[in-house]
Structure formats: structure tokens, C-alpha cells
């Protein structure tokens, strides 16, 4: 991964780094902001819930306390004590004699308490009396399916359908009552041995729900009234199933001073707040799902996503702009280096800015000037060195040939062959004019052929061997430049090693040397010096040509030529051999047709 990143272009590296930094920064900011707003909303929600349940609890406590006081006054007012006494003592023969008095008391009672929709006085054996409705006994068992006679204290029952009196729901508050006419008192409990009596207040569920809904906020899952066992009283499980969970009931039921708590669900979490109501152990409970907070936080997330997208786009544009700004001069430097490598950096690029890359370009130009100066000096020194080496090698040939020729002339003079000696001296003089032309490394092909021709004339006069000499020059190469004193040592080598031991008149074949200079393609020329002598040991000749050994002194001319060729032409010079004894033995040289 790191290697792949390192191989990317600078603009893409910069883009990835900026996008990574931007994304990481925005992600961190988003998470911190999300956590902050989430905690803030949660704390704010809990504070609102506490405030709501506190107000609702205080209000309900006040209303229910007032209602309880009013109920006490109602029940001790005639005809209710007598009615309850008759029920307790099995003297109840009907409610006709109590109806007008009960109605006169209950109507203002109901009008003064909006929470109450009706009241019921009932006893065992289906004795049921309601001042506001007749025939309620037929629906009593449907209205109260639970055993209301088992409760020994004031009990608030869960909400149910009010199908007896009017549409809607009711929350029954069941009072166990007993009357003592002797002491003219009323107690909220059952007397042993007496028939049980119940006074039931029908609290309007809609009134409770309306009140709780006004006290709720937009995060509220539900706000309800629960009994001392944690059972919801004013809601149904079909409406708010989570309020009926055992965990919630247990938490509400638990006697603890904590007013806030939470319960984990399978995919959510419930935040619970409760407030005690000073009536029958009731509690006002407020439930909120944490998922309800996601609405606001989702907006925050959406906002940060939009910000991230905007920053992502801005980072991309900025990175491309910045990369273009940074790489513009780098590209210029790359082009300069490429032109330097190609050898085409003649007009230098000027850098007018003072940034680091521009200063690097200025230093590159200075370094280029310094390198060019040093290369010029090195090239000049190399040329001088090569010139000196070539001159030294050429001068090694001149004395070698000169000694041999002078010995031949001396031999002719001693034998009285003055004319031959004179002709040899004349040819030697013409030969030396070319050889001793100091300072010139290259001559024309035509001049070099003339030079070797003079040499052959001298050698034929010297030995009277009658070696046939032929030259073939392609017309396009006559004025081409060639290394000076190249052909003469090769011709000398043919005479010395090719025809050595031949006796004039008894040769296997008439001695013959041919020099052919032809084009070889790609601006190169091919020089072939061949003879029909006894042949060449190609392997041995190749070894002696390159090696600095005492044995190579016998092949001084060949070794000298090899060194001069590589000094002048380097690897562009190629030297090879072919040999068919007494037919054609050749030394072949391929070199550029112009000096390097």
C-alpha cells in the first residue's frame, strides 16, 4: 500500500493526504459534536421530564387530595351513611328511597370535579347503585371483571371502556367502606361478618391523558399514571407496549429515591423519570426512547455530511490547484534535466521567483554550467591525450619502417645498384612527406592509398619480389577521412607474414596484395586488405592483436593498428580476419566514414 502510494503522482498524493486529513478532522469534529449534542439533548430531555413529572405529580397530588377530601364529605352526608349501613347489614331493599338525596349530592360533586365522570355505590350480591344511571347492575361484571371485593384498601384500577355511562375510558378508584350508625362514623375498610360495600369513583381517562399530553414534549414516548406495583393505569398495552414491560414495572415499583433511570431494550434504550403522587402510592411516569433523540442528531449528522462533502470538494480543488502550483516548476526542472540528457539544453531557462524550487532551478543552471565547463576541460584533455597517444603510436611505425628501408638502400649501394638505390631514396622521400606531416591524425582516403602505394614501390624495388599490388576505392569515399598510416602496416604485415619464405620464381602462386575500400552502410566504410599468401592463424592473430606480450612484438604492426583504431574510434572500430591459404587471406576493418 505504501509502495503504491509512493508511486503515485504528487497531485494524487497531495489529494489523498488532504482528503484524508479533511475527512479525519471532520469525522472527529462530527463525532465530538454528535456526542456533545447528544449528551446535551439527553440532559435537557431529562430535565424537562423531571420538570414535567414534578409538575404533574404535584398537580395530581393536589387534585386527588382535594377529591379525597370531597369524597369524605360526600360519603358522610345523608343518605350515603344509611345506604352503606343497609348494605353492610343486609337491609338494602332498593335504592328508590335514596335516589333523590343521592342525586342532589352527587350532581354538584361531579360538576366541581372534572376528573370524575360518575360514582357507584355497590355491595355484594349485585347490589349496585349509581345516582346518574339506572340498570347498571346488568353491566357490572363487564365493567369490573376483576375481584374488587378482595382489596382491603383504597385501590386505583387500570383504565377500561366506559360502555355503561358514555363513550370513552374510565379509571375506577375503589373505596372499601363501612358505616356505623351507632357512632355515626364511616371507615374505609370492611367489617368482619358484614356484607362488603364499595364506593367507586369513575375518573375520566381522557382528562388524565389530555393533561399528560399537555405536560409532555416532543421526545416523550409516553407519560402515564402507575399504581404502587408499577402497572400503568391510564394507558393500554396496545398503545404503549414498552410501558408494560416487566423491567419498567419493576423499576417504577422499586422503593428508591432515584427519579431518573434507564432500561436497555433489544434495539433501544428507555429513559425513565418518575414522581410520587400522594394518593394510594401512585406515580407519574415519563418514558423517552433514546432513538427519539436521533431525529435531532440525524440533522446534525446530515449537516456534517454536507459540510464534509463541501470540504471534500474544496480539498480536491485546492489540492489540484496546489499540486499544479508546486509541480509546475518541478515539471520545468524535469524538462531541463531531460534536455540535458538529450544534449539539447542550449538556451537556459530563467527562474525569476525566489521560492525553493526556483532557487533549485538556478542552482541546477549553475551546476550545468560547471559540469559543461568541466566536461569541456576533460574533453580537451582527452583529445590532447588521444592525440599524443596516436602521435606516439604513429611515430613508433615510422622508425620501424625507416630502419628497414635504409638497410635495403644500404644493401643496394653496397651491391653497386646505385640506380635502384636512387629510385628507392626518391620514393622514400615522397613517402616521408606524408608520414612526417606532424599534427595531422586523419588524411583523405586517396592520400592514404597513395601513401601505401609508395610503400609498395619501395618494397618491390628492395626485394625484386614482384608483388602485385591493387587498390579499389569507391568514388564516394576518396575524399573521406581516415586514420593516417593505417594501410601501410597492414601491407607490411602481408609481406612479412604472408609471403615469408617464398622464392622468386618458385612461389605456389604469384604474390598479390589487394586493398578494397567500400561503403558498409550507416555512414561506415569497409577496408579489406587481402593477400594470397600462406594464411592467417586467426585465433593466434586475434590474441596477439589485443595482448601486451613479448610475442606480440613479432606482430607489432597489427597490435599498433588495433590500439590506434580504438584510440581514435573507440568501440565503433571493428577488426576481423578471414583466411583461405594461397587464395585469399583478409584483414577487414569497419570504421565510421568520418572522424569521431
PAPA-26770 format. One line per field, with one value per residue (C-alpha): residue number from 0; residue in one letter; chain; x, y negated, z. Coordinates in Angstrom, 1 decimal. Example, Ala and Ser with C-alpha at 12.3 -4.5 7.8 and 13.67 -1.06 7.14 Angstrom:
% PAPA-26770
padren: [0,1]
kolza: [a,s]
torvex: [A,A]
c1: [12.3,13.7]
c2: [4.5,1.1]
c3: [7.8,7.1]
% end
This chain:
% PAPA-26770
padren: [0,1,2,3,4,5,6,7,8,9,10,11,12,13,14,15,16,17,18,19,20,21,22,23,24,25,26,27,28,29,30,31,32,33,34,35,36,37,38,39,40,41,42,43,44,45,46,47,48,49,50,51,52,53,54,55,56,57,58,59,60,61,62,63,64,65,66,67,68,69,70,71,72,73,74,75,76,77,78,79,80,81,82,83,84,85,86,87,88,89,90,91,92,93,94,95,96,97,98,99,100,101,102,103,104,105,106,107,108,109,110,111,112,113,114,115,116,117,118,119,120,121,122,123,124,125,126,127,128,129,130,131,132,133,134,135,136,137,138,139,140,141,142,143,144,145,146,147,148,149,150,151,152,153,154,155,156,157,158,159,160,161,162,163,164,165,166,167,168,169,170,171,172,173,174,175,176,177,178,179,180,181,182,183,184,185,186,187,188,189,190,191,192,193,194,195,196,197,198,199,200,201,202,203,204,205,206,207,208,209,210,211,212,213,214,215,216,217,218,219,220,221,222,223,224,225,226,227,228,229,230,231,232,233,234,235,236,237,238,239,240,241,242,243,244,245,246,247,248,249,250,251,252,253,254,255,256,257,258,259,260,261,262,263,264,265,266,267,268,269,270,271,272,273,274,275,276,277,278,279,280,281,282,283,284,285,286,287,288,289,290,291,292,293,294,295,296,297,298,299,300,301,302,303,304,305,306,307,308,309,310,311,312,313,314,315,316,317,318,319,320,321,322,323,324,325,326,327,328,329,330,331,332,333,334,335,336,337,338,339,340,341,342,343,344,345,346,347,348,349,350,351,352,353,354,355,356,357,358,359,360,361,362,363,364,365,366,367,368,369,370,371,372,373,374,375,376,377,378,379,380,381,382,383,384,385,386,387,388,389,390,391,392,393,394,395,396,397,398,399,400,401,402,403,404,405,406,407,408,409,410,411,412,413,414,415,416,417,418,419,420,421,422,423,424,425,426,427,428,429,430,431,432,433,434,435,436,437,438,439,440,441,442,443,444,445,446,447,448,449,450,451,452,453,454,455,456,457,458,459,460,461,462,463,464,465,466,467,468,469,470,471,472,473,474,475,476,477,478,479,480,481,482,483,484,485,486,487,488,489,490,491,492,493,494,495,496,497,498,499,500,501,502,503,504,505,506,507,508,509,510,511,512,513,514,515,516,517,518,519,520,521,522,523,524,525,526,527,528,529,530,531,532,533,534,535,536,537,538,539,540,541,542,543,544,545,546,547,548,549,550,551,552,553,554,555,556,557,558,559,560,561,562,563,564,565,566,567,568,569,570,571,572,573,574,575,576,577,578,579,580,581,582,583,584,585,586,587,588,589,590,591,592,593,594,595]
kolza: [x,x,x,x,x,x,x,x,x,x,x,x,x,x,x,x,x,x,x,x,x,x,x,x,x,x,x,x,x,x,x,x,x,x,x,x,x,x,x,x,x,x,x,x,x,x,x,x,x,x,x,x,x,x,x,x,x,x,x,x,x,x,x,x,x,x,x,x,x,x,x,x,x,x,x,x,x,x,x,x,x,x,x,x,x,x,x,x,x,x,x,x,x,x,x,x,x,x,x,x,x,x,x,x,x,x,x,x,x,x,x,x,x,x,x,x,x,x,x,x,x,x,x,x,x,x,x,x,x,x,x,x,x,x,x,x,x,x,x,x,x,x,x,x,x,x,x,x,x,x,x,x,x,x,x,x,x,x,x,x,x,x,x,x,x,x,x,x,x,x,x,x,x,x,x,x,x,x,x,x,x,x,x,x,x,x,x,x,x,x,x,x,x,x,x,x,x,x,x,x,x,x,x,x,x,x,x,x,x,x,x,x,x,x,x,x,x,x,x,x,x,x,x,x,x,x,x,x,x,x,x,x,x,x,x,x,x,x,x,x,x,x,x,x,x,x,x,x,x,x,x,x,x,x,x,x,x,x,x,x,x,x,x,x,x,x,x,x,x,x,x,x,x,x,x,x,x,x,x,x,x,x,x,x,x,x,x,x,x,x,x,x,x,x,x,x,x,x,x,x,x,x,x,x,x,x,x,x,x,x,x,x,x,x,x,x,x,x,x,x,x,x,x,x,x,x,x,x,x,x,x,x,x,x,x,x,x,x,x,x,x,x,x,x,x,x,x,x,x,x,x,x,x,x,x,x,x,x,x,x,x,x,x,x,x,x,x,x,x,x,x,x,x,x,x,x,x,x,x,x,x,x,x,x,x,x,x,x,x,x,x,x,x,x,x,x,x,x,x,x,x,x,x,x,x,x,x,x,x,x,x,x,x,x,x,x,x,x,x,x,x,x,x,x,x,x,x,x,x,x,x,x,x,x,x,x,x,x,x,x,x,x,x,x,x,x,x,x,x,x,x,x,x,x,x,x,x,x,x,x,x,x,x,x,x,x,x,x,x,x,x,x,x,x,x,x,x,x,x,x,x,x,x,x,x,x,x,x,x,x,x,x,x,x,x,x,x,x,x,x,x,x,x,x,x,x,x,x,x,x,x,x,x,x,x,x,x,x,x,x,x,x,x,x,x,x,x,x,x,x,x,x,x,x,x,x,x,x,x,x,x,x,x,x,x,x,x,x,x,x,x,x,x,x,x,x,x,x,x,x,x,x,x,x,x,x,x,x,x,x,x,x,x,x,x,x,x,x,x,x,x,x,x,x,x,x,x,x,x,x,x,x,x,x,x,x]
torvex: [A,A,A,A,A,A,A,A,A,A,A,A,A,A,A,A,A,A,A,A,A,A,A,A,A,A,A,A,A,A,A,A,A,A,A,A,A,A,A,A,A,A,A,A,A,A,A,A,A,A,A,A,A,A,A,A,A,A,A,A,A,A,A,A,A,A,A,A,A,A,A,A,A,A,A,A,A,A,A,A,A,A,A,A,A,A,A,A,A,A,A,A,A,A,A,A,A,A,A,A,A,A,A,A,A,A,A,A,A,A,A,A,A,A,A,A,A,A,A,A,A,A,A,A,A,A,A,A,A,A,A,A,A,A,A,A,A,A,A,A,A,A,A,A,A,A,A,A,A,A,A,A,A,A,A,A,A,A,A,A,A,A,A,A,A,A,A,A,A,A,A,A,A,A,A,A,A,A,A,A,A,A,A,A,A,A,A,A,A,A,A,A,A,A,A,A,A,A,A,A,A,A,A,A,A,A,A,A,A,A,A,A,A,A,A,A,A,A,A,A,A,A,A,A,A,A,A,A,A,A,A,A,A,A,A,A,A,A,A,A,A,A,A,A,A,A,A,A,A,A,A,A,A,A,A,A,A,A,A,A,A,A,A,A,A,A,A,A,A,A,A,A,A,A,A,A,A,A,A,A,A,A,A,A,A,A,A,A,A,A,A,A,A,A,A,A,A,A,A,A,A,A,A,A,A,A,A,A,A,A,A,A,A,A,A,A,A,A,A,A,A,A,A,A,A,A,A,A,A,A,A,A,A,A,A,A,A,A,A,A,A,A,A,A,A,A,A,A,A,A,A,A,A,A,A,A,A,A,A,A,A,A,A,A,A,A,A,A,A,A,A,A,A,A,A,A,A,A,A,A,A,A,A,A,A,A,A,A,A,A,A,A,A,A,A,A,A,A,A,A,A,A,A,A,A,A,A,A,A,A,A,A,A,A,A,A,A,A,A,A,A,A,A,A,A,A,A,A,A,A,A,A,A,A,A,A,A,A,A,A,A,A,A,A,A,A,A,A,A,A,A,A,A,A,A,A,A,A,A,A,A,A,A,A,A,A,A,A,A,A,A,A,A,A,A,A,A,A,A,A,A,A,A,A,A,A,A,A,A,A,A,A,A,A,A,A,A,A,A,A,A,A,A,A,A,A,A,A,A,A,A,A,A,A,A,A,A,A,A,A,A,A,A,A,A,A,A,A,A,A,A,A,A,A,A,A,A,A,A,A,A,A,A,A,A,A,A,A,A,A,A,A,A,A,A,A,A,A,A,A,A,A,A,A,A,A,A,A,A,A,A,A,A,A,A,A,A,A,A,A,A,A,A,A,A,A,A,A,A,A,A,A,A,A,A,A]
c1: [0.0,2.8,4.7,1.7,1.1,4.7,4.4,1.5,2.0,2.4,-1.0,-2.7,-0.6,-1.5,-5.1,-5.2,-3.4,-5.7,-8.8,-7.6,-6.8,-10.1,-12.1,-10.4,-10.8,-14.5,-15.1,-13.5,-15.4,-18.6,-18.2,-17.4,-20.3,-22.6,-21.6,-21.9,-25.3,-26.5,-25.5,-26.9,-30.2,-30.3,-29.6,-32.1,-34.7,-34.2,-34.5,-37.7,-39.0,-38.2,-39.9,-43.0,-43.4,-42.8,-45.5,-47.8,-47.2,-47.8,-50.9,-52.4,-51.5,-53.4,-56.4,-56.6,-56.2,-58.9,-61.0,-60.4,-61.5,-64.6,-65.3,-65.2,-67.6,-69.9,-69.9,-70.7,-73.6,-77.1,-78.4,-75.0,-74.2,-77.6,-77.3,-73.9,-75.3,-78.1,-75.7,-73.3,-76.2,-78.2,-81.1,-80.8,-84.2,-83.7,-82.3,-85.6,-85.7,-82.1,-82.2,-83.3,-81.0,-78.0,-78.6,-78.8,-75.4,-73.6,-74.5,-72.6,-69.9,-69.4,-69.7,-67.0,-64.5,-63.9,-61.8,-64.9,-67.4,-69.6,-69.8,-71.0,-72.1,-72.2,-72.4,-72.1,-74.9,-75.2,-76.4,-75.4,-76.5,-75.5,-77.3,-76.5,-77.5,-80.2,-79.8,-76.0,-76.2,-76.6,-73.2,-71.4,-69.5,-68.4,-67.2,-65.3,-64.1,-61.5,-62.4,-62.9,-64.0,-60.6,-58.9,-58.8,-57.7,-58.4,-57.4,-57.0,-57.8,-56.5,-58.4,-61.3,-64.1,-66.9,-69.6,-72.2,-72.4,-70.8,-68.2,-64.5,-62.4,-62.5,-60.1,-62.0,-60.9,-62.4,-63.1,-63.9,-66.4,-68.3,-70.8,-71.6,-74.9,-74.4,-71.3,-72.4,-68.9,-67.5,-64.4,-62.6,-62.4,-64.5,-66.1,-65.7,-69.1,-70.7,-71.6,-68.8,-69.6,-67.7,-67.8,-66.2,-65.1,-65.0,-62.1,-62.3,-59.2,-59.4,-58.9,-55.8,-54.4,-55.1,-53.3,-50.3,-50.2,-50.0,-47.2,-45.2,-42.7,-41.8,-39.3,-41.9,-42.7,-45.5,-46.4,-48.8,-50.1,-48.9,-50.0,-47.8,-47.0,-45.8,-48.9,-49.9,-53.4,-54.4,-52.9,-53.3,-50.6,-51.7,-50.9,-47.6,-46.3,-42.9,-44.6,-45.9,-42.5,-41.7,-38.4,-40.2,-42.8,-40.1,-38.2,-41.3,-42.3,-38.9,-38.7,-35.8,-35.1,-33.8,-36.2,-34.2,-33.1,-32.7,-33.6,-31.9,-34.1,-33.1,-32.6,-33.1,-33.0,-35.7,-35.1,-37.4,-38.4,-41.0,-42.6,-44.7,-48.3,-49.5,-52.5,-52.6,-48.9,-49.4,-46.5,-46.4,-44.0,-42.3,-40.7,-38.5,-36.8,-33.2,-34.0,-36.2,-33.1,-31.7,-34.0,-32.0,-28.7,-29.6,-29.9,-26.5,-25.1,-26.7,-25.2,-21.8,-22.1,-23.0,-20.1,-17.8,-18.9,-18.3,-14.9,-14.2,-14.8,-12.9,-10.0,-10.0,-10.0,-7.4,-5.1,-5.2,-4.5,-1.8,-0.2,-0.2,1.5,4.0,4.7,4.8,8.4,9.2,8.0,10.2,13.1,12.2,12.2,15.5,17.1,15.6,17.0,20.4,20.3,19.3,22.1,19.6,19.8,21.3,19.1,18.9,15.5,15.4,13.9,12.6,10.9,12.6,10.8,12.8,12.1,13.1,16.3,16.9,16.4,19.0,21.4,20.7,21.7,24.9,25.7,25.0,27.5,30.1,29.6,29.8,33.0,34.5,33.3,34.9,38.2,38.0,37.2,40.1,42.4,41.2,41.7,45.2,45.9,44.4,46.3,49.5,48.9,48.1,51.1,53.3,52.0,52.4,56.0,56.6,55.8,57.9,61.3,60.4,59.8,62.5,65.2,64.2,64.2,67.5,69.0,67.7,69.1,72.4,72.3,71.7,74.5,76.9,75.9,76.5,72.9,73.0,70.0,67.9,69.1,68.4,64.9,64.3,65.5,63.2,60.2,61.3,61.3,57.8,56.7,58.1,56.4,53.1,54.4,56.3,53.4,53.2,49.9,47.6,45.8,43.5,44.1,41.9,41.4,43.0,46.1,46.4,46.2,48.9,51.0,50.7,51.3,54.7,55.5,54.8,57.0,59.9,59.4,59.2,62.4,64.0,63.3,62.5,59.8,57.4,54.4,51.3,49.5,45.9,43.7,39.9,38.3,34.7,34.3,32.2,35.0,38.0,37.7,36.6,38.8,40.7,43.3,46.8,49.3,46.6,47.2,51.0,51.4,48.8,50.6,53.8,52.2,51.1,54.7,56.3,53.9,52.0,54.9,57.7,59.9,58.7,61.5,61.0,60.0,59.1,56.1,53.0,51.0,52.2,52.2,49.4,48.0,44.7,43.2,39.5,37.7,33.9,30.8,29.4,26.1,25.1,27.9,30.6,33.3,34.8,38.5,39.7,43.5,44.0,46.8,47.1,49.9,50.2,47.3,46.5,46.1,43.0,42.8,46.5,46.3,43.3,45.1,48.3,46.5,45.0,47.6,50.7,53.1,56.6,55.3,53.1,56.3,56.5,53.2,54.0,52.1,48.8,49.0,49.8,46.9,44.5,45.5,45.3,41.9,40.4,42.1,40.6,37.3,36.6,34.1,33.0,36.1,35.7,38.6,38.2,40.0,39.3,41.7,41.9,45.6,47.1,43.7,42.6,43.6,42.0,42.1,38.8,38.3,35.0,35.1,32.9,33.4,34.2,36.4,34.8]
c2: [0.0,-2.4,-1.5,-2.0,-5.4,-6.4,-5.6,-8.0,-11.4,-14.3,-15.7,-12.5,-12.0,-15.6,-15.0,-11.8,-13.4,-16.4,-14.3,-12.0,-15.0,-16.7,-13.5,-12.7,-16.2,-16.4,-12.9,-13.8,-17.1,-15.4,-12.7,-15.2,-17.4,-14.5,-13.3,-16.8,-17.5,-14.0,-14.5,-18.0,-16.8,-13.9,-16.1,-18.7,-15.9,-14.5,-18.0,-18.6,-15.1,-15.8,-19.2,-17.6,-14.7,-17.0,-19.4,-16.6,-14.8,-18.0,-18.8,-15.3,-15.1,-18.3,-17.3,-13.8,-15.1,-17.6,-14.8,-12.5,-15.3,-15.9,-12.2,-12.1,-14.9,-13.2,-9.9,-11.3,-13.3,-11.6,-9.4,-7.8,-6.6,-5.0,-3.4,-2.0,-0.8,1.0,2.7,3.7,5.2,6.7,4.3,2.9,3.3,0.9,-2.5,-4.3,-5.9,-7.1,-8.3,-11.9,-12.6,-10.9,-12.8,-16.1,-15.5,-13.8,-16.3,-19.3,-16.8,-15.8,-19.4,-20.5,-17.8,-17.5,-14.3,-12.4,-11.1,-9.2,-7.4,-4.0,-2.5,1.3,4.2,8.0,10.0,7.5,4.5,1.6,-2.0,-4.9,-8.2,-9.0,-5.7,-3.1,0.6,0.6,3.9,5.7,4.4,4.5,7.7,6.5,3.2,4.8,8.3,8.3,9.2,5.7,7.3,8.7,5.3,4.2,0.6,-2.2,-0.8,-2.5,-0.1,-0.3,-2.1,-0.5,-1.2,-3.3,-1.5,-1.8,-5.6,-7.2,-6.6,-6.8,-5.3,-5.4,-4.7,-3.3,-4.3,-1.7,-2.7,0.2,-1.5,-0.6,-2.7,-2.6,-4.2,-3.9,-6.1,-8.0,-7.3,-6.0,-3.9,-2.8,0.9,3.9,5.0,8.7,10.5,7.7,7.5,5.7,2.3,0.3,-3.3,-3.7,-7.0,-6.9,-9.1,-10.2,-8.7,-11.3,-14.0,-12.3,-11.7,-15.2,-16.6,-14.3,-15.1,-18.8,-18.2,-16.0,-17.2,-16.1,-13.5,-11.8,-8.2,-8.3,-9.9,-7.9,-7.2,-4.0,-2.2,-1.1,2.1,0.1,1.1,-1.7,-2.9,-5.3,-3.6,-0.3,2.1,1.9,-1.8,-1.8,1.8,0.8,-0.7,2.7,4.4,6.2,4.3,1.0,2.1,3.3,0.1,-2.0,0.3,0.3,-1.9,-4.2,-7.8,-8.0,-9.8,-9.0,-5.8,-3.8,-0.4,1.3,2.8,5.1,2.3,-0.8,-2.3,-3.7,-6.8,-6.8,-9.6,-9.2,-11.4,-10.1,-11.2,-11.4,-9.2,-5.4,-5.1,-6.3,-7.6,-9.8,-8.1,-9.7,-7.4,-8.5,-6.3,-7.3,-6.7,-9.7,-11.8,-10.6,-13.0,-16.0,-14.2,-12.9,-16.5,-17.2,-14.3,-15.4,-18.8,-17.4,-15.2,-18.2,-20.1,-17.1,-16.9,-20.6,-20.4,-17.2,-19.1,-22.2,-20.0,-18.3,-21.6,-23.1,-20.0,-20.2,-23.9,-23.5,-20.5,-22.5,-25.3,-23.0,-20.7,-23.5,-24.3,-20.7,-19.8,-22.6,-21.1,-17.7,-19.1,-20.8,-17.5,-15.7,-18.3,-18.0,-14.2,-14.6,-17.2,-19.9,-22.2,-25.1,-28.0,-28.0,-28.5,-31.6,-31.4,-34.8,-33.7,-33.2,-30.1,-26.9,-25.2,-28.3,-28.5,-24.8,-25.6,-28.5,-26.1,-23.5,-26.0,-26.8,-23.2,-22.6,-25.4,-24.0,-20.5,-21.7,-23.6,-20.6,-18.3,-20.7,-20.6,-16.8,-16.5,-18.8,-16.9,-13.6,-14.9,-16.0,-12.7,-10.8,-13.0,-12.4,-8.6,-8.4,-10.5,-8.3,-5.1,-6.7,-7.6,-4.0,-2.9,-5.5,-4.4,-0.7,-1.1,-3.7,-1.4,1.4,-0.8,-2.4,1.0,2.0,-1.1,-0.5,3.1,1.8,-0.7,2.0,4.2,1.4,0.9,-2.9,-3.5,-1.2,-2.9,-6.3,-5.4,-4.0,-7.2,-9.2,-7.0,-7.2,-11.0,-11.1,-8.6,-10.6,-13.8,-12.1,-10.2,-13.0,-15.5,-16.2,-17.3,-15.6,-12.4,-12.0,-12.2,-11.6,-8.0,-8.9,-10.3,-7.2,-4.9,-6.9,-6.5,-2.7,-2.6,-4.4,-1.9,1.0,-0.6,-0.8,2.8,4.1,2.3,3.6,7.3,7.5,9.9,8.6,8.4,7.4,4.6,3.4,0.8,0.4,-2.8,-3.6,-7.0,-8.4,-7.6,-9.1,-12.4,-10.6,-11.0,-8.0,-7.5,-8.3,-5.4,-2.7,-0.8,-0.7,1.5,3.9,4.2,4.7,7.4,9.2,9.1,10.2,13.0,13.9,14.3,15.1,17.9,17.5,17.9,15.8,18.0,20.9,19.3,21.5,18.6,15.1,12.8,10.3,7.7,6.0,3.1,2.5,-0.4,-0.3,-1.7,0.5,-1.3,-3.5,-6.0,-3.4,-2.3,1.2,1.6,5.0,5.7,9.2,11.4,14.8,15.9,18.9,17.8,16.4,18.3,16.3,17.3,16.6,13.3,12.1,12.9,11.2,8.2,7.4,8.7,6.9,9.9,10.3,12.5,9.6,7.8,10.1,8.7,5.1,3.5,5.4,4.6,1.0,0.6,2.2,-0.3,-3.3,-2.3,-2.1,-5.3,-7.1,-5.4,-3.5,-0.7,-2.0,-0.3,3.4,5.6,9.2,11.9,14.4,16.9,19.3,20.1,19.3,17.9,15.1,14.0,10.8,8.3,6.4,3.1,1.3,-2.3,-5.4,-7.2,-10.4,-11.1,-10.7]
c3: [0.0,0.9,-2.2,-4.4,-2.7,-3.2,-6.9,-7.4,-8.9,-6.5,-7.2,-6.3,-3.2,-2.2,-3.0,-0.9,2.0,2.0,1.7,4.5,6.8,5.9,6.4,9.7,11.1,10.1,11.4,14.7,14.9,13.8,16.5,19.2,18.1,17.9,21.4,22.8,21.3,22.2,25.8,25.9,24.4,26.8,29.8,28.6,28.0,31.5,33.0,31.0,32.0,35.7,35.5,33.7,36.1,39.1,38.0,37.0,40.3,42.3,40.4,40.6,44.3,44.9,42.8,44.2,47.8,47.1,45.6,48.5,50.9,48.8,48.7,52.5,52.8,50.3,52.0,55.4,54.1,54.2,52.6,52.0,55.5,55.8,52.4,53.2,56.6,54.9,52.5,55.3,57.4,54.6,55.0,51.5,49.8,46.9,46.2,45.4,48.9,48.5,44.9,45.2,48.1,46.4,43.1,45.0,46.5,43.5,40.9,42.4,43.3,39.7,38.5,40.8,39.8,36.1,36.6,37.8,35.3,37.7,41.0,42.0,45.4,45.3,47.6,47.3,45.8,42.8,44.9,42.7,42.9,40.7,41.0,37.3,35.7,36.2,35.4,35.9,37.7,34.4,33.2,36.5,35.8,32.4,33.8,36.7,35.6,38.5,42.1,43.6,46.9,47.6,48.0,51.7,51.0,48.5,45.1,41.8,38.9,35.3,32.6,30.8,28.3,29.8,27.9,30.8,31.1,28.0,25.4,26.4,29.2,32.9,35.8,38.8,42.3,44.6,48.3,50.7,53.1,56.2,58.2,61.9,62.7,66.4,66.4,63.3,61.6,58.3,57.8,54.7,55.4,55.6,58.9,59.6,59.4,57.5,53.8,51.9,50.3,47.8,46.7,43.3,41.7,37.9,36.8,33.2,31.4,28.6,31.2,32.6,29.1,28.0,31.0,30.5,26.8,27.6,30.0,27.5,25.0,21.5,22.8,25.1,24.3,26.9,30.2,32.4,35.9,37.5,40.6,43.5,41.6,38.6,36.5,34.0,34.8,32.1,29.0,27.3,26.2,22.6,22.6,24.5,24.8,26.3,29.4,30.3,30.2,33.4,33.7,33.6,36.1,38.5,38.2,39.0,41.8,43.5,46.5,45.6,45.9,42.3,40.0,36.8,35.3,32.1,30.9,27.9,25.2,22.4,19.9,22.0,25.5,27.7,29.8,32.8,35.1,37.9,40.6,43.5,43.9,47.5,46.9,47.1,46.3,42.7,40.5,37.4,35.0,32.0,29.3,26.4,23.9,23.1,19.5,19.6,20.1,16.8,14.9,16.1,15.9,12.5,11.4,12.9,11.1,7.8,8.4,8.9,5.9,3.8,5.3,4.7,1.0,0.6,2.3,0.2,-3.0,-1.8,-0.7,-4.1,-6.0,-3.6,-3.8,-7.6,-7.6,-5.0,-6.8,-10.1,-8.3,-6.7,-9.7,-12.3,-11.5,-10.8,-14.4,-15.7,-13.8,-15.2,-18.8,-18.2,-17.0,-20.0,-22.4,-20.6,-21.1,-24.7,-25.2,-26.4,-23.4,-25.2,-24.1,-20.4,-18.6,-16.4,-12.9,-11.7,-8.4,-5.1,-3.9,-3.0,-6.3,-8.3,-6.3,-7.1,-10.8,-10.5,-8.8,-11.5,-14.2,-12.3,-11.8,-15.6,-16.5,-14.1,-15.5,-19.1,-18.3,-16.6,-19.4,-21.9,-20.0,-19.7,-23.4,-24.3,-22.1,-23.5,-27.1,-26.2,-24.6,-27.5,-30.0,-28.1,-28.0,-31.7,-32.5,-30.3,-32.0,-35.4,-34.6,-33.5,-37.0,-38.8,-37.3,-37.7,-41.5,-41.9,-40.5,-42.8,-45.8,-45.0,-44.6,-48.0,-49.6,-47.9,-49.2,-52.8,-52.6,-51.3,-54.2,-56.7,-57.6,-57.5,-59.8,-57.6,-54.5,-56.0,-57.0,-53.6,-52.0,-54.2,-53.2,-49.6,-49.7,-51.2,-48.6,-45.7,-46.8,-45.7,-42.8,-41.2,-41.6,-37.8,-36.2,-38.6,-37.3,-40.3,-44.0,-47.0,-48.2,-51.5,-49.7,-47.5,-50.6,-52.3,-49.2,-49.1,-52.9,-52.4,-49.7,-52.1,-54.8,-52.3,-51.2,-54.7,-55.6,-52.5,-52.8,-56.5,-55.4,-57.9,-55.5,-57.5,-55.7,-56.5,-54.9,-55.2,-53.8,-54.1,-55.7,-52.8,-50.3,-52.0,-50.0,-46.9,-43.8,-42.5,-39.7,-41.0,-41.5,-41.3,-44.6,-44.7,-41.6,-42.9,-46.3,-44.5,-42.4,-45.6,-47.0,-43.7,-42.7,-45.8,-48.3,-45.9,-47.3,-50.9,-53.5,-56.6,-59.5,-57.1,-55.4,-55.1,-56.6,-57.8,-54.7,-54.7,-52.3,-52.8,-50.8,-51.3,-49.6,-49.9,-48.1,-45.3,-44.6,-41.7,-42.5,-42.2,-44.5,-45.0,-45.5,-46.6,-47.0,-48.5,-49.9,-51.4,-49.0,-46.7,-44.5,-41.1,-37.8,-36.8,-33.2,-32.6,-34.5,-32.5,-29.2,-30.2,-31.6,-28.2,-25.8,-24.5,-24.6,-25.8,-28.6,-29.9,-30.9,-33.9,-34.9,-33.9,-36.9,-36.1,-32.4,-33.1,-35.5,-33.1,-30.3,-32.7,-34.0,-30.6,-29.5,-32.5,-32.9,-29.6,-29.9,-33.4,-34.8,-35.7,-36.8,-38.1,-40.1,-42.9,-44.3,-47.2,-47.7,-51.1,-52.2,-50.0,-46.6,-45.4,-42.5,-42.5,-40.7,-40.3,-39.1,-39.4,-42.7,-40.7,-37.7,-34.3]
% end
